[in-house]
Amino acid sequence: MDVKLLWAAIVVLIGALQYNMPQLTRRDIFFSITVAPTFRESNQAHQILAVYRRGIVVVTLVTLVLVLRSGTDLIAIAVLMLEQLAALGLFVRAYRRTIAYRNVASTAREASLEPPPRLAGLGLILAGPYVMLACAAVLMRERWSEIADPMPVHWDLTGNPNGWLPKTSFVFGELIGSDFALCLIFTFVIAAMVYFSRQISATGATAREERRFRWIGIALLLAADYLSASLAFLPLSPHATLVFGGVGFFLVIMIVGSLELVRRGQGGMRLAPAGGEQVVSDRTPDQCWKWGIFYYNPDDPALMVEKRFGIGWTLNFANRSAWIFIGLTLALLVFSLGMPLVARYR
């Protein structure tokens, strides 16, 4: 398959997700603002939504044209980033228009008296990626003479190498180290999801759907963790045929799981009964959501909370541990970008 067609498919998928994202949030959240549950059916909401969606369609079409005309994967990635920035601008515009229709919600939170579920095997599951990294390091050392020089370190979407670095011990350590740091990030997020985030609904069908939604999200993070570890085996296969199949396996799990989260909606609210139970908001104050995106609440002990726009969770930036995560992520980014430069000049 042509790589440009793959990039085009990614653009269309992102555009479709952004187009439908306002409908995936909890019923009393509209563009990150707490509103009355019936507000979505009002003319004002329809107008705000229509303007946002027209903008998304235009941005997606322009991005599609630019991606099809791009010459390299790097340019395609840059175009995708511009698409995200444009979509962010459309969201902020809709967010500001929705503020006028804010509905003050209760900040009282529900709490379950049931003991938390036992997670005795979680430690072993989280240790799996690090065992894989250790095995990859041993195999690379034992088969060092069989690895191509220069060593393949980057692959296109079809599994063919398109980036190489000199085969040195330094590059070997950098590759394993970057994969280790990536796994460490996923471990941090999974632990935060399990132990340092809270469930919004405590009882009833909404609580049951929310628990299912949460565990699907955690399973996705675990798949991403194992996917990151499997990348360490790629240099052992010049054309990434067998190993890339394993990478593809975890990638398929992530895609299917993500589609399931979209089907369920944020917190599983699309499958929870619309009537018969009180609509429960996320209980976080509107004023703590900066531009509707960043959550900053020093009075909230939770490290992670549900996003107000889209699917998944975000950090409480008032929590010190959030900045540890951000620092680790930035360090990994600098490490990955700087590795090729350092390797070439050593």
Summary of the structure (lengths in Angstrom):
residues: 346
radius of gyration: 22.2
end to end distance: 37.2
largest distance: 68.6
contacts: 1031
relative contact order: 0.13
helix: 64%
strand: 8%
